[in-house]
């Protein structure tokens, strides 16, 4: 199931990667630094509102689908979740009205935040549909829905930005396309609840599982967004724009890979546990973790090595110098965040010990707030970067230690050691090349790093790579 998902979600990965980079390239040029800062703050508000109010139903849809399918209770499953979701959305306009009325926001930021609250509702309902498809193994349907939202939201947001709607434009684009998607997918999804009934015991079980997941995600968002709000408070919206441009360039590049692996890996681990027990889960998790390390560790190291020329090429001139300073630190934080979110934290959802997620995420989230409050006033942007990297390191350590009490997952030590050594060799080769800036430096260093890393992992046979390559070549020869 994992490898079918990896291949099936590859188009999504490509679309998200291209759109993520184009978002940085074009919006940092179409929007002013202040407008880009408004967009960054409103996008954080969208993520927070969706997570606080609605994400726990999405988590329950993903985790309990396989069990309710086996028990023949899918109609009750859908009827219960959709009723819970519709009740929760009633809180959104109340919260939005309070924020817009009492928060000291500028007029452009109020427009963007209003768009964020509206977008949170439609994006969450679309996410429910997407999680249903992923849990059911409908890879092509889930992938298509994701691609349409990603590409369509970006394209419409760009048109609205060019029309002069400022920092609210990307959010309006995302929300409008999600609403359009709902017109096609929602009727069929609601039909699946036909004949089902709301089950209070089922709802209680879902809440007991999903609410701690949502709270842990809120803490994760505190960890990833607090720095923007504090930069705005201590500095200004332009500083937020610089930080968000570099943060997006660093984290988005890695997130695309981690999200791709997570789309395939999460449902595969649940299926392995439900169908084959802990022995099957151990084998599946070890394979996934080894592949994740071999793919993402060199991506993070390479990103840190080419951060400055990458920012010069991808980010608008008003933001590129500052963004180049941000990227290497975010490459470190982004790798730690991805491994924690898409592998280490799976222990708590697989073991249904989601209350432990709260403790696990409270540690780095609280540390991040404290470090930002201490470091930003004194060191400015650098302080936010140091706080972010340190907090994600603490989070990874906490997830590793506490996760063993919930559902022990294997650590692929051999793959980690061999990939790490290959990354050291890659870094030596890249740092030996001249730093003359621009596209030429970026292409030269990226190509050299990829070649050196590839040869090194083959020589070290990391993750049994030589055997996999040999099997692939044999199959090709047989079919030729």
C-alpha positions, 0 to 999 in steps of 0.5 A: 500500500505504501509504494502504491501511494508513493507512486500514486501521489507523485503527481500531487508532489510535483504539482505542490512543488511547482506551485510552492516555488511559483508562489514564492517567485511570483507573489514576492514580486507582485505583492509589496513586502508589506502586502506579503507580510499581511498574507503571511499573517492571514495565512497563519490565522487560517491555519490556526482557525481551521486547526482549532475548530475543525481538524479533529474531525479530519483526523477521526475520518482518517484513523477510524475509516478502516475499522468502521469499514471492517465492522460494516458501519461506514454510513454511521461513521460518515453521518456522525462525522458530518454532523459534528463538522456542521455543528463546529462550523457554527463557531467560525463566524462568532470567532471571526466577528470577535477577532475583526471587531476587537483585534487591533488590525490594519484595514488590509489585514482585516480583509485578509483575515476575513478571507482566512476565516471563510477559507478555513471552513471550505478547506476543512470540508474539502479536507474531510472528503480528501481524507475519506479517499485516502483512508479508502485507498482511492489514491487517484481521487485524493490526488486529483482533488489535491492537484485541482485545489493546489493549482487552481487556488494558486492561479486564481490567487495570482489573478486577484493579486494582479487585480490589486487585492493585495495580501488577501488575494492568495487566500481568496483564490484558495478558498474560492477553488476549494468551494468550487471543488465542494460542488462536485465532491460533497453531494457524493460524500453526503450520500455515503451517509445515507441510511446511517445515523448519528452515534453518540458513543462513536462521536465520543470516541472520535472526540477522545481521539481527535481533540488531543490530535487537534490540540497537538496540531495547535501547539505545532502551529504555535511552534511554526507561526508565533515567530511571525506575530512576534516579529510583527509586534517587535519589528514590522510587517516588512520583517514578517515578509522577509522571514516568511519568504525565506521560511516558505522557500526553505520549509515548502521545498522540504514539506513537499517531499514529507507531505508526499511520503505522509500521504502514502505512509500514514494510511499504510501504517494504519493498514499494517497495524490493523491487518497484521499487528505490531510485527507487520507495523514494525516492518512497514515503519522501518522501510518507510523511515529508511526511505524517508531519511535517504530522500529528505536528509540530502534535500535539507543539507543541499537546501542549506548549502545553496540557500543564498543563490536559491533566494537570489533566483526565487525571491523578489529583489526586495526580499531576497537578501534577507530570505537568503539568510533565513533559508539555511536555518529553516532547512535544519528546522524543516527537516526536524519538523518533517521527520517529527510530524510524518514519522515520530508522531505517528506513534501516538495516533497508531497507539491511540494515545493522542493525549500524549501528543499534547505533552509532546508538542507543548514542550517545543511550542512553549520553548519556542514562545519563550525563546522568541520573546527573549531573542527577537527583541535583542537579535531581531530576525536572527533570534527568530531563526535560532529559536525555531531551529532549537525548538524543533530539535527539542520537539524531535527529541521529545517525540522520540522519547515519549513515542516509545511509550505509546507505540514504539517505532523503529529508528533506521540507524544504518540508513541514517548513518550512511546517508549522513556520511554521504551528506558530509561528502556532498557538503565538502564537494559543494563548499569547494565550489566558488560562490559567484551567485545567481542561477549558474551557482545554484545549478552548479552546486545543486548538480554537483551535490546530487551527483556526489550524494548519489554515488556515495549512497550507492557505494555505501549501499544505504538502505540496500540501494544497490540491490534495489537498483539491480532488481530494477535493471533486471526487470527492465532487461527482461521487458526489453 
